[in-house]
Amino acid sequence: MFDIRTKDISTILNEIEAKRIELENYVKNEGMISANVIRTSQELDVLIYEIQKRQSPSK
């Protein structure tokens, strides 16, 4: 794991997105979908959303 305090948000977002895609590709290639894989992908989506919210200017 990396220390997110040392990276800018866009770098973190890119790394999270890459991991999510890697996970999805693994599932497609192996032909198996488990509850853990689905949960992990959903958790990554939530992390991406939360970081994007922080980037947005407060209204």
N, CA, C and O atoms as CSV, one atom per row, in Angstrom:
chain,resi,resn,atom,element,x,y,z
A,1,MET,N,N,0.849,-1.183,0.000
A,1,MET,CA,C,0.000,0.000,0.000
A,1,MET,C,C,0.889,1.238,0.000
A,1,MET,O,O,2.027,1.190,0.467
A,2,PHE,N,N,0.383,2.316,-0.510
A,2,PHE,CA,C,1.149,3.546,-0.553
A,2,PHE,C,C,0.546,4.565,0.393
A,2,PHE,O,O,-0.609,4.449,0.802
A,3,ASP,N,N,1.333,5.552,0.732
A,3,ASP,CA,C,0.873,6.619,1.620
A,3,ASP,C,C,0.193,7.683,0.769
A,3,ASP,O,O,0.856,8.413,0.031
A,4,ILE,N,N,-1.134,7.771,0.872
A,4,ILE,CA,C,-1.858,8.700,0.005
A,4,ILE,C,C,-1.553,10.155,0.321
A,4,ILE,O,O,-1.830,11.035,-0.494
A,5,ARG,N,N,-0.991,10.418,1.483
A,5,ARG,CA,C,-0.669,11.806,1.829
A,5,ARG,C,C,0.451,12.364,0.956
A,5,ARG,O,O,0.610,13.580,0.847
A,6,THR,N,N,1.226,11.475,0.334
A,6,THR,CA,C,2.354,11.933,-0.470
A,6,THR,C,C,2.017,12.052,-1.952
A,6,THR,O,O,2.876,12.403,-2.760
A,7,LYS,N,N,0.773,11.761,-2.308
A,7,LYS,CA,C,0.391,11.806,-3.718
A,7,LYS,C,C,-0.783,12.747,-3.914
A,7,LYS,O,O,-1.613,12.928,-3.023
A,8,ASP,N,N,-0.835,13.345,-5.102
A,8,ASP,CA,C,-1.973,14.216,-5.386
A,8,ASP,C,C,-3.183,13.358,-5.734
A,8,ASP,O,O,-3.051,12.188,-6.094
A,9,ILE,N,N,-4.353,13.956,-5.621
A,9,ILE,CA,C,-5.603,13.218,-5.786
A,9,ILE,C,C,-5.723,12.601,-7.173
A,9,ILE,O,O,-6.185,11.467,-7.297
A,10,SER,N,N,-5.322,13.312,-8.210
A,10,SER,CA,C,-5.471,12.748,-9.554
A,10,SER,C,C,-4.604,11.503,-9.737
A,10,SER,O,O,-5.007,10.570,-10.433
A,11,THR,N,N,-3.431,11.477,-9.128
A,11,THR,CA,C,-2.581,10.290,-9.198
A,11,THR,C,C,-3.241,9.119,-8.486
A,11,THR,O,O,-3.237,7.994,-8.986
A,12,ILE,N,N,-3.807,9.390,-7.320
A,12,ILE,CA,C,-4.497,8.344,-6.569
A,12,ILE,C,C,-5.683,7.818,-7.364
A,12,ILE,O,O,-5.892,6.608,-7.453
A,13,LEU,N,N,-6.460,8.730,-7.943
A,13,LEU,CA,C,-7.609,8.318,-8.755
A,13,LEU,C,C,-7.177,7.418,-9.903
A,13,LEU,O,O,-7.814,6.401,-10.177
A,14,ASN,N,N,-6.098,7.792,-10.570
A,14,ASN,CA,C,-5.608,6.990,-11.691
A,14,ASN,C,C,-5.195,5.596,-11.234
A,14,ASN,O,O,-5.472,4.609,-11.916
A,15,GLU,N,N,-4.533,5.513,-10.082
A,15,GLU,CA,C,-4.098,4.220,-9.570
A,15,GLU,C,C,-5.291,3.356,-9.168
A,15,GLU,O,O,-5.305,2.151,-9.422
A,16,ILE,N,N,-6.288,3.973,-8.541
A,16,ILE,CA,C,-7.484,3.232,-8.151
A,16,ILE,C,C,-8.213,2.727,-9.391
A,16,ILE,O,O,-8.624,1.568,-9.446
A,17,GLU,N,N,-8.370,3.586,-10.371
A,17,GLU,CA,C,-9.060,3.193,-11.604
A,17,GLU,C,C,-8.318,2.053,-12.296
A,17,GLU,O,O,-8.945,1.117,-12.792
A,18,ALA,N,N,-6.991,2.125,-12.334
A,18,ALA,CA,C,-6.204,1.062,-12.956
A,18,ALA,C,C,-6.402,-0.263,-12.225
A,18,ALA,O,O,-6.514,-1.311,-12.861
A,19,LYS,N,N,-6.446,-0.222,-10.902
A,19,LYS,CA,C,-6.663,-1.442,-10.120
A,19,LYS,C,C,-8.056,-2.008,-10.361
A,19,LYS,O,O,-8.228,-3.224,-10.443
A,20,ARG,N,N,-9.047,-1.134,-10.476
A,20,ARG,CA,C,-10.415,-1.590,-10.720
A,20,ARG,C,C,-10.498,-2.298,-12.076
A,20,ARG,O,O,-11.117,-3.355,-12.197
A,21,ILE,N,N,-9.871,-1.706,-13.087
A,21,ILE,CA,C,-9.861,-2.307,-14.423
A,21,ILE,C,C,-9.103,-3.636,-14.403
A,21,ILE,O,O,-9.531,-4.613,-15.017
A,22,GLU,N,N,-7.983,-3.661,-13.699
A,22,GLU,CA,C,-7.202,-4.895,-13.580
A,22,GLU,C,C,-8.049,-6.002,-12.948
A,22,GLU,O,O,-8.024,-7.149,-13.394
A,23,LEU,N,N,-8.785,-5.648,-11.923
A,23,LEU,CA,C,-9.653,-6.607,-11.247
A,23,LEU,C,C,-10.739,-7.126,-12.186
A,23,LEU,O,O,-10.989,-8.330,-12.246
A,24,GLU,N,N,-11.376,-6.227,-12.910
A,24,GLU,CA,C,-12.417,-6.636,-13.854
A,24,GLU,C,C,-11.853,-7.532,-14.951
A,24,GLU,O,O,-12.480,-8.523,-15.327
A,25,ASN,N,N,-10.677,-7.191,-15.464
A,25,ASN,CA,C,-10.058,-8.003,-16.514
A,25,ASN,C,C,-9.698,-9.394,-16.000
A,25,ASN,O,O,-9.859,-10.384,-16.714
A,26,TYR,N,N,-9.217,-9.466,-14.781
A,26,TYR,CA,C,-8.889,-10.762,-14.185
A,26,TYR,C,C,-10.132,-11.637,-14.128
A,26,TYR,O,O,-10.093,-12.818,-14.474
A,27,VAL,N,N,-11.226,-11.048,-13.691
A,27,VAL,CA,C,-12.478,-11.800,-13.598
A,27,VAL,C,C,-12.906,-12.289,-14.977
A,27,VAL,O,O,-13.296,-13.446,-15.133
A,28,LYS,N,N,-12.836,-11.418,-15.970
A,28,LYS,CA,C,-13.234,-11.808,-17.332
A,28,LYS,C,C,-12.340,-12.928,-17.857
A,28,LYS,O,O,-12.825,-13.894,-18.447
A,29,ASN,N,N,-11.035,-12.792,-17.638
A,29,ASN,CA,C,-10.089,-13.781,-18.157
A,29,ASN,C,C,-10.227,-15.128,-17.469
A,29,ASN,O,O,-10.106,-16.170,-18.111
A,30,GLU,N,N,-10.478,-15.113,-16.184
A,30,GLU,CA,C,-10.591,-16.357,-15.429
A,30,GLU,C,C,-11.988,-16.952,-15.510
A,30,GLU,O,O,-12.193,-18.125,-15.197
A,31,GLY,N,N,-12.950,-16.131,-15.935
A,31,GLY,CA,C,-14.313,-16.627,-16.066
A,31,GLY,C,C,-15.000,-16.906,-14.744
A,31,GLY,O,O,-15.951,-17.685,-14.683
A,32,MET,N,N,-14.523,-16.274,-13.692
A,32,MET,CA,C,-15.163,-16.493,-12.402
A,32,MET,C,C,-15.466,-15.166,-11.728
A,32,MET,O,O,-14.648,-14.246,-11.733
A,33,ILE,N,N,-16.642,-15.088,-11.157
A,33,ILE,CA,C,-17.018,-13.887,-10.418
A,33,ILE,C,C,-17.409,-14.337,-9.017
A,33,ILE,O,O,-18.327,-15.138,-8.841
A,34,SER,N,N,-16.710,-13.820,-8.042
A,34,SER,CA,C,-17.036,-14.155,-6.662
A,34,SER,C,C,-17.590,-12.923,-5.962
A,34,SER,O,O,-17.442,-11.801,-6.446
A,35,ALA,N,N,-18.219,-13.140,-4.833
A,35,ALA,CA,C,-18.754,-12.028,-4.049
A,35,ALA,C,C,-17.631,-11.077,-3.649
A,35,ALA,O,O,-17.836,-9.865,-3.595
A,36,ASN,N,N,-16.448,-11.615,-3.370
A,36,ASN,CA,C,-15.323,-10.764,-2.979
A,36,ASN,C,C,-14.893,-9.849,-4.115
A,36,ASN,O,O,-14.574,-8.682,-3.887
A,37,VAL,N,N,-14.882,-10.366,-5.321
A,37,VAL,CA,C,-14.490,-9.561,-6.476
A,37,VAL,C,C,-15.498,-8.441,-6.704
A,37,VAL,O,O,-15.121,-7.291,-6.929
A,38,ILE,N,N,-16.776,-8.786,-6.642
A,38,ILE,CA,C,-17.818,-7.776,-6.833
A,38,ILE,C,C,-17.724,-6.711,-5.750
A,38,ILE,O,O,-17.797,-5.517,-6.040
A,39,ARG,N,N,-17.563,-7.140,-4.508
A,39,ARG,CA,C,-17.462,-6.199,-3.395
A,39,ARG,C,C,-16.246,-5.280,-3.560
A,39,ARG,O,O,-16.344,-4.071,-3.351
A,40,THR,N,N,-15.119,-5.852,-3.931
A,40,THR,CA,C,-13.906,-5.053,-4.097
A,40,THR,C,C,-14.083,-4.012,-5.187
A,40,THR,O,O,-13.667,-2.865,-5.025
A,41,SER,N,N,-14.692,-4.398,-6.286
A,41,SER,CA,C,-14.935,-3.457,-7.375
A,41,SER,C,C,-15.863,-2.336,-6.925
A,41,SER,O,O,-15.639,-1.171,-7.253
A,42,GLN,N,N,-16.900,-2.684,-6.177
A,42,GLN,CA,C,-17.823,-1.666,-5.674
A,42,GLN,C,C,-17.127,-0.733,-4.688
A,42,GLN,O,O,-17.370,0.473,-4.696
A,43,GLU,N,N,-16.263,-1.288,-3.839
A,43,GLU,CA,C,-15.518,-0.462,-2.886
A,43,GLU,C,C,-14.609,0.518,-3.620
A,43,GLU,O,O,-14.486,1.676,-3.219
A,44,LEU,N,N,-13.979,0.058,-4.683
A,44,LEU,CA,C,-13.129,0.947,-5.471
A,44,LEU,C,C,-13.954,2.066,-6.094
A,44,LEU,O,O,-13.519,3.217,-6.120
A,45,ASP,N,N,-15.139,1.736,-6.595
A,45,ASP,CA,C,-16.015,2.763,-7.158
A,45,ASP,C,C,-16.373,3.812,-6.113
A,45,ASP,O,O,-16.412,5.005,-6.416
A,46,VAL,N,N,-16.636,3.372,-4.883
A,46,VAL,CA,C,-16.964,4.305,-3.798
A,46,VAL,C,C,-15.764,5.196,-3.490
A,46,VAL,O,O,-15.922,6.400,-3.291
A,47,LEU,N,N,-14.577,4.617,-3.450
A,47,LEU,CA,C,-13.370,5.411,-3.191
A,47,LEU,C,C,-13.176,6.473,-4.266
A,47,LEU,O,O,-12.857,7.622,-3.961
A,48,ILE,N,N,-13.367,6.090,-5.511
A,48,ILE,CA,C,-13.231,7.047,-6.611
A,48,ILE,C,C,-14.238,8.170,-6.449
A,48,ILE,O,O,-13.898,9.341,-6.614
A,49,TYR,N,N,-15.470,7.821,-6.128
A,49,TYR,CA,C,-16.519,8.828,-5.937
A,49,TYR,C,C,-16.167,9.775,-4.790
A,49,TYR,O,O,-16.314,10.990,-4.919
A,50,GLU,N,N,-15.706,9.224,-3.674
A,50,GLU,CA,C,-15.375,10.052,-2.508
A,50,GLU,C,C,-14.236,11.027,-2.831
A,50,GLU,O,O,-14.283,12.191,-2.431
A,51,ILE,N,N,-13.240,10.566,-3.536
A,51,ILE,CA,C,-12.121,11.447,-3.890
A,51,ILE,C,C,-12.586,12.519,-4.861
A,51,ILE,O,O,-12.190,13.678,-4.740
A,52,GLN,N,N,-13.421,12.146,-5.819
A,52,GLN,CA,C,-13.943,13.137,-6.763
A,52,GLN,C,C,-14.766,14.191,-6.033
A,52,GLN,O,O,-14.715,15.370,-6.383
A,53,LYS,N,N,-15.523,13.775,-5.024
A,53,LYS,CA,C,-16.304,14.727,-4.228
A,53,LYS,C,C,-15.385,15.735,-3.547
A,53,LYS,O,O,-15.690,16.926,-3.491
A,54,ARG,N,N,-14.264,15.253,-3.032
A,54,ARG,CA,C,-13.307,16.140,-2.356
A,54,ARG,C,C,-12.679,17.127,-3.330
A,54,ARG,O,O,-12.340,18.248,-2.953
A,55,GLN,N,N,-12.526,16.711,-4.574
A,55,GLN,CA,C,-11.940,17.586,-5.583
A,55,GLN,C,C,-12.899,18.684,-6.001
A,55,GLN,O,O,-12.472,19.776,-6.377
A,56,SER,N,N,-14.193,18.402,-5.937
A,56,SER,CA,C,-15.193,19.372,-6.387
A,56,SER,C,C,-15.228,20.566,-5.452
A,56,SER,O,O,-15.115,20.407,-4.237
A,57,PRO,N,N,-15.385,21.767,-6.012
A,57,PRO,CA,C,-15.485,22.944,-5.157
A,57,PRO,C,C,-16.745,22.861,-4.303
A,57,PRO,O,O,-17.798,22.429,-4.773
A,58,SER,N,N,-16.629,23.274,-3.060
A,58,SER,CA,C,-17.788,23.272,-2.163
A,58,SER,C,C,-18.788,24.309,-2.618
A,58,SER,O,O,-18.433,25.398,-3.070
A,59,LYS,N,N,-20.045,23.941,-2.487
A,59,LYS,CA,C,-21.093,24.873,-2.903
A,59,LYS,C,C,-21.868,25.339,-1.705
A,59,LYS,O,O,-22.799,26.133,-1.842
